[in-house]
């Protein structure tokens, strides 16, 4: 039995969130405040808590407004729209599953139906709505000057109630009401929260020792499981009782002497050692360093956190397996949620954890037996964990608006990036090219640029020179805006969460993925003018001789290959929005992607970043040309009028060295050189 998906409605920022789950491991990722904790919270309240409790602020803001609007609008039963927050889960099973305990959820006896649907709601029902209005009127009649919002916030649980329904799959209007005990007999959920109490700041943490005693309590069903320990405890009891007799003899005599009847006041103090008490009060975890045993809190927080997770996994699995109870058996559906395992840990430790967690859990399940079913959910905002996970396991959470979170399953990216051969025009890539692009994104992003998942914005660069200068350009723009505005009118670029990626001329390969993530993106590429040679091949050339471009990204985003058309388009900002239905970028003024390439500046149209930069900064380079180790043929700089295309082609020996020369001789704040105008425009757009 497996949990396939969950639909969450009107819970905090999760106004309409749909999430599907993987059979073994589901990795929930997203930036801070992207709804991961809220997602865990509603699962915990409905699936783990025996008596779920909610507060008014658990409702989405839109639902809160609907509830508050009820004060002045008396609704009839027919016009009343019930405010509610909800969780609907879809469970699948096959013919090998024993669904006897889950039969309460069945509403259709069709053997072909292999799904169960459960709806959890926290709702203001009509009768309770009427009582709410009536009670509030009485409340005000007593002369209490409190708002309706204050009243409902403090009394929400008096009027809203929890309902649980089993729905018929495919025909959800057919349902029956069930109770929480039924759910608990079918689904078990255990949580390892982000706060794991491993802080050793004061030097006396015993977190692992406490966990060791909890592990014993959860895994041992009977004291008879360890007869050797029982024998030793019995022998120790006898020895300690003899010692106690000597220690307490004086006080026992005094008590007897002071008593009316000495025989009734005769006391015996004996030892009664208990396994659980020993583990609880006398278990100490040490770690071995060379030949010395050191206290657990001598370890760094990273190791303590890792050890705590491992202990907790064992404890939680034992609780799911009902090991501490002889009369109970595991439920058919078991969930383990691990929140932010990366806390305090070094990247290498995060790599190791996520690479091994599947095998560790698989081994535990194997030990439990084939009938035990476990699904694990891990939430994280660590790019290091993402880089080592399976791409298809990822569920990406992002904020669509300030009050709404959406989820994307990366498993769905394949069907978006790879379409059928039918309908693919000459301008579009073939299916083979699409598959190759998908495989590239899958490998490149997870292994090299997993931080994209956690970025608010992205810059895609073409070459080494731009990559080495981009942060200096961002700082120059930040300083310029701060100086001219007199105060910061926006957050500085260098303080924003921007991921910078060098992609060569292949930004179009990332296009669908970027649209999928809905990240505001600046694509900085080169015009790459070309003309057709005698052999039909395209040869690079200066702008005045060019008829087309060799840049595949420009062709992809502008849907044009004629140089004149491309230049005409660039007279206005080239801003595009992603059409999720067709998986295409289309011109849209409010879009989230802007395409940049060289524009005419100082009466010159550049074809690359280098000749554009030289055009904007010729005097600076001429003044320092003898110190620039990256330059050759330096006499060309003195020709008049300057040929910027020729200078870029014949005078720059190594592009990375050229960028370093610019930074080295550009002044303390790089005030001696200017940002090419087209890049400056793009950075200003991105900063907003």
FITOR-579690 format. One record per residue (C-alpha): residue in one letter; x, y, z. Coordinates in steps of 0.1 Angstrom, whole numbers, plus 5000, padded with zeros to 4 digits. Example, Ala and Ser with C-alpha at 12.3 -4.5 7.8 and 13.67 -1.06 7.14 Angstrom:
BEGIN
a512349555078;s513749895071;
This chain:
BEGIN
x500050005000;x501450344990;x500650704994;x500450834958;x499551204962;x498251474984;x496051774977;x496252055002;x493752345002;x493652675021;x496352585047;x498652885054;x500452965021;x499352625007;x496252754990;x496252494963;x499152254966;x499351924948;x502251684957;x502951334944;x505051084964;x507650834953;x507550474964;x510650484984;x512050834989;x510451174982;x512751484984;x510951804991;x513152104982;x512752484981;x514052814994;x513352925030;x509653025035;x508552815005;x506052615024;x508052295033;x507352335071;x503652405064;x503552095043;x504951885071;x502652055096;x499351965079;x500551605073;x501451575110;x498251725122;x495951495102;x498051185099;x500151175131;x498351365158;x495651185177;x493751515183;x494651765156;x494452135167;x494352435144;x494452815149;x492853085129;x496153165112;x496352815098;x493752925073;x495053085040;x494753465040;x491953445014;x489953205036;x490553425066;x488953715047;x485953495038;x485453405074;x485653765086;x483253875059;x480553645074;x479953895102;x477854135082;x476353895057;x473653655069;x473753355046;x471053105038;x471952745037;x471752744999;x474153044995;x476552955023;x480052845011;x481752655038;x485152785047;x487552505052;x491152385050;x491752035039;x494151755030;x493051485005;x495251185000;x495250914973;x496350574983;x497150284959;x497349914966;x497749594946;x496449234948;x499349134972;x498249384998;x496149275027;x493549545028;x491349395054;x492049675079;x491549935052;x488149795041;x486450085060;x487750305032;x486250095004;x483150234987;x483350024955;x483749644953;x485149664917;x488249444918;x489849664891;x489749974914;x493049994932;x492850334949;x491550474982;x490750834988;x490551005022;x489551375028;x490451555060;x488751885066;x488752155093;x485552345085;x483052595097;x479752405091;x476552595085;x474952525119;x478152635136;x478252945115;x474853045127;x475852975163;x479053185157;x477053485146;x474553445174;x477253405201;x479053705188;x475953915190;x475453815226;x479153885232;x478754245220;x475454285238;x477454245271;x479254565263;x482554405253;x484254615228;x486154345208;x486154295170;x484753995152;x488353905142;x489453905179;x486453685188;x486953425161;x490753415166;x490253325202;x487353085197;x488052915164;x488052565177;x484652615193;x483052655159;x485252475134;x485452105135;x487351815119;x485751585094;x487251275078;x485651115048;x486350815027;x485650904991;x484950684961;x487850704937;x486550854904;x483150944919;x484051154950;x480551284955;x479950934970;x481450925005;x481150805040;x482250965072;x484950775092;x486750845125;x490350915134;x490750565150;x490150415116;x492850625100;x495350545127;x494750175121;x495650225084;x498350505084;x501250565108;x503550865105;x506650945124;x508651265122;x512251355128;x512051735132;x514751985123;x515152075160;x517051775173;x518451915206;x522051835198;x523452175209;x526652125229;x527352495234;x527452465272;x529652155270;x527251915287;x524951785261;x523651425266;x521351425236;x522851095222;x522750925256;x519051015260;x518450885225;x520150565234;x517750505262;x514750585240;x516050345214;x516050065240;x512550155252;x511250155216;x512949835204;x512649595234;x509249425238;x510049225269;x512749215295;x513148845288;x514548945254;x518048975270;x518348695296;x522048765301;x521249115313;x518548985336;x520948745352;x523449015358;x520849245372;x519648975396;x523148905409;x523749275412;x520549325432;x521649065458;x525149235462;x523649585464;x521049465489;x523749335512;x525649665510;x522449865515;x521849675548;x525149795562;x524650155549;x521150195563;x521449985595;x521850295618;x518750475605;x516650155605;x517550095642;x516550455650;x513250425633;x512450105651;x513450255685;x511150555679;x508150335669;x505350225692;x505549875678;x509149805667;x508149495647;x505749695625;x508449955619;x511149715608;x512349835574;x514349665546;x516049865519;x516849645489;x518049705453;x515449675425;x517349745394;x515249795362;x516549765327;x514650065315;x515750275345;x519350185339;x519150285302;x517350595311;x519550725339;x522850555334;x523450525297;x526350745284;x527450765248;x531250815242;x533150825210;x536550675204;x539450905194;x542650705189;x542750505221;x540750735243;x536950745250;x535751105249;x532351255259;x529751275232;x529651665234;x533351675224;x532051605189;x531151885166;x527451965160;x527651815126;x528551465139;x526151505168;x523351585143;x524151295121;x524351055150;x521051185163;x519351125129;x520550765128;x519350705164;x516050865156;x515550665124;x515950345144;x513650475171;x510950595147;x511150275126;x510750065158;x507650275167;x506250215132;x506949845136;x505149855170;x508149665184;x507449785220;x503949625219;x503349255214;x499649285206;x499949545178;x501049495142;x502349765118;x499849955098;x499549895060;x500850245052;x503850395071;x505450735066;x508750865079;x509351245075;x512951375081;x513051755082;x516251925071;x518951665078;x521651905068;x521552105100;x525052185112;x526651935088;x529551975064;x528751935027;x530651615025;x528551475054;x525451575035;x526651395004;x527251075024;x523851095042;x521651125011;x523750874991;x523250615018;x519850685032;x517950475007;x520150165013;x519850215051;x516050235050;x515949945026;x517949735050;x515649825079;x512549735059;x514249405048;x514749315085;x511149405092;x509849165066;x508249195032;x504849295045;x506249615060;x505749915037;x507650245043;x507750565024;x510250835034;x509951205029;x512951435033;x512651815032;x515752025026;x517152345013;x520652205008;x522052204973;x524651944984;x521851694993;x520051764960;x523251714940;x523451354952;x519851254950;x517851094922;x516451364900;x513051194897;x512651204936;x512551584937;x509451784945;x510252154940;x508252404962;x508152764951;x506153074960;x503853164931;x502753474949;x503353614984;x500453404997;x500553094975;x502952804971;x503052564942;x504852234937;x506652094907;x507551724904;x510851694884;x509551364872;x507151564850;x509951754834;x510651474809;x507151494794;x507551874791;x510951884775;x510451574753;x507551584729;x506551354701;x508151384666;x504751494652;x504451874648;x508151944653;x509052214628;x512452284613;x513152544640;x512452314668;x514752034680;x514051674671;x512951424697;x516551284699;x517851634706;x515151694732;x516051364750;x519751464749;x518851814763;x516751654791;x519651414801;x522051704801;x519851914824;x519251624847;x522951554851;x524351914849;x521852074873;x521951804900;x525751754899;x526952104892;x524252364898;x521752234923;x521752584939;x519452694911;x516552524930;x517152764959;x517853084939;x515453374936;x517053484904;x519553344878;x522153484854;x523153264825;x526553374811;x528253274779;x531953314785;x534853324810;x535353704807;x531753774817;x531853514845;x534953674861;x533654034858;x529953994865;x530154034903;x532354344899;x529654474875;x526954404900;x528854594927;x529454894904;x525754914897;x524854884934;x527355164942;x526055384914;x522355344924;x523155404961;x525255714953;x522655874929;x519555784949;x520955894982;x519355594997;x518855234987;x515655214966;x516054834963;x518054554977;x521554554963;x522154294936;x525054144957;x522654094986;x520053914965;x519853544961;x521153514925;x522753204910;x525353284883;x525953004858;x528252984828;x526552794800;x528452894769;x526052944739;x523652684753;x521252894774;x518452764752;x519052414765;x518152544800;x515152734787;x512352484795;x513952394829;x514052764838;x510452814828;x509552504849;x511252654880;x509753004873;x512953184883;x513553534871;x516453494846;x518853714828;x520453554797;x523653734787;x524953604754;x526853724722;x525353844689;x527853624670;x527353784636;x528153554606;x527853554569;x527553264545;x530753164527;x531353024493;x531152664506;x527752734522;x529252744557;x528753034581;x531853234589;x532253474618;x532453844608;x531954194620;x528354324622;x528554534590;x529254214570;x526853984588;x523553844576;x522753594604;x523953474638;x525553144648;x524053184683;x521552904688;x520153074720;x519253394701;x517653194674;x515652994699;x514353284720;x513653534691;x512453264666;x514553434640;x517953384623;x518053704602;x520453954617;x518354254607;x515254114624;x517154034655;x518654384658;x515254534652;x513754324681;x516554444704;x515454804700;x513054724728;x513854494758;x513554124748;x511453994777;x509753654775;x507253454795;x506953084797;x503852914783;x503552594804;x500952444780;x503252464749;x506552464768;x507552764748;x508953114756;x506853394741;x507253774741;x505653914772;x506354244788;x505854114823;x507853794816;x510453634838;x513253604813;x515253874796;x517653804767;x520654024763;x523254064736;x525354354723;x523654674713;x525054974694;x527155194716;x529355484706;x528255434670;x529555074670;x527654744670;x529654484688;x529354104681;x530953974714;x531454084750;x535154164744;x534754414715;x531754564734;x533854614765;x536754754745;x534454994727;x533155124761;x536555134778;x539155204750;x540855484769;x541155284801;x542754994782;x545055214762;x546355374794;x547155034809;x547854824778;x551554784786;x550654644820;x547954404806;x549754064803;x546753934784;x547254154753;x549354104722;x549754324690;x549354624713;x550154874685;x546754804670;x545155004699;x546855324685;x545255294651;x542755564642;x539855514639;x539955214662;x538654884647;x537054724678;x536354404660;x539954374649;x541254464684;x539154194700;x540153934675;x543854004672;x544854164705;x543353954733;x545653654739;x543753494768;x540253594778;x540553494814;x543753684818;x542053984801;x539353984828;x541953954856;x543854254841;x540654464841;x540154384878;x543754434887;x544154774871;x540554904874;x540955084907;x539855014942;x536155014933;x536654934896;x535855304889;x538255324860;x536055114836;x532455114826;x529854834823;x528754774786;x525454944783;x523454624773;x524654444805;x523954744827;x520354764814;x519854394821;x521254404856;x518954704864;x515954484852;x517054194873;x517554404904;x513854504905;
